[in-house]
């Protein structure tokens, strides 16, 4: 599984060895060697230890992270099972209002059948409804309304309500 490495710790004008990069990024040295041999990290391999410029390392890791990101359209959701953006199965989805301006957009993945979720703005809901059949559901009410909640509970009241019958 791909990790996010702390790119901000890398000094641009410094030269690193494989061991120093591994210590800095908290990964194994074989990972750094694999990046050099297979994934295109530039390093001076003419003599040992191999030397890596900080600017090359920073751009390599930045490119790896940006390659993983994907831009979702308004009616697409990201499926964690498939690891790719998907349209809702059967073009059907649910919307549950969470705040006054946002809500949770949920649908099933057509490929693997898992539930996909995405937080969207209430204003974008009409635009999404043009392509997907959206069912708006009511948000679940609070268990205790804020008006009825006691501000303090004495031990005597707590014993009466929660204690065992004696």
N, C-alpha and C positions, 0 to 999 in steps of 0.2 A: 504494500500500500504506500502511496506517495506521501511524503512528509513535507511540511513547510519548514524551511530552514531560516534561521535569523540572518537575513541578508544585511541588516543594518550593522551587524558586528564586523563585517568585512571592510578592511581599509583598502581603498581603491589603488593607492600608490605603493602598496606593500607587495613583496614577493613572498609566497608561502611554499612550504614543502607539503607533501601529501599528508604527513603526520600532523602538521600544524592545521591544515584544513579540516582533517578529521576531528581534532580536538576542538577547534573553533565551532564547528557545526554539530558536534556531539553525535558523530556517526562513525562507522568503522572505516579503517583506511582502505579496505577492499572496495568499499562503495565509491570512494574518490578515484581509485584506480580504474574501476568499471566506467565511471563517468569519462575518464580520459581515453580509455581504449575503445569503448563502444558508443558513447553518447555525445562525443564531440567537444568535451571540455579541452580547451587549448592548454598545453603544458610543454615546457622545454624538456624533451626526453633524451637529449644528446648525452647527458651524464647524470650520475646519481648524486644526490636525491633529485627527483623530478621537481621542477620549479613551476609554480602557477602564479600568474599575475592576479592581483586582487580585482582589477577591473574585468578581466576575463571571467573570473569566478562569479562576480556579482552579476554580470550580464547573462551568464549561463543559467544561474539559479532563477533570475528574473524571467528568462524565456521559458523555463520549465514550469514556473507557476502560472504564467499567463496562458500557456498552452492548455492547462487543465481547466481554466475558466471557460464558461460558455454563456452566451447571451441568450436569455429566454424571451420568447415573444409573449404577448399579453395572454394568450390562451394556452401556452405550453407550461408544463410543470417538469421538475427534475425528478427522475425516478432513482432512488438510491440503490435499488436492486439491480437495475440495468446499467446504471451509471451514465445515463444520457437523457437529454430532454425528450419528452413524449407528449403527444396530444392525448387528452382524456379518452378513455375507452368508450365507444358509443357516443362520443361527443356529448356526454352527460357529466355534470359536476355539481357539487354543493357549495354554498357560500354561507358561512356563519359569521354574523357581525360580532366583532370583539370590542372595538372602541367606536366612537362616533364617526371616525374617518376610515378605519381599516377593518378587515375581516379575514377569515381563513378560507381559502379556496381549496377544496379537496376533490380528488377524482381517483379513479382506478387506472393503473397502468395497463395499456392494451397488450403488452408483451408478457409481463410476469404476473399481473393481477394484484400487485401490492398497492397500498394507498399512497398517493402523492399529495403533498400539502404545499401551499404557497400563500404568503401574506400579500394581499392586494389592497389597493385603495378602493373605497366605495365608489368614487367617481369613475374608475375604470371598468366597473361592473357592466354598464350599458354597452361599452365597446366589446367586451368579451361575449356578451349575450348574442351578438350578431353571428358568432361562429359556433358557440357551445350552448347547449340547453342547460341553464343554471337554475337550480332549485335553491331559493333563499330560505334558510331555516332560522328560527328564532334562537337567540343565545340562551343558554340555560340560566335560569334565575339564581340569585345567590341563595345559599342555604338559610342564612339569617339576614334579614334586611337590616340596614344600618340604623334605622329608626328604633328597632326593637332590641338591639344589642345593648346589654347592660354595660355601663362604663366601669363598674367594679362589682366584685362578687365577694361577699364575706364568707368566712369559713362555715358559719352556721347555715347559710343558704346552700353552700356547696355540699355539706353533709346531708342535707335534706334531699337534694336532687340526685347526687351521684353515689351516696353511700348505700350499703346493703341494708335491707330491712331487718330491724332487730326486734 
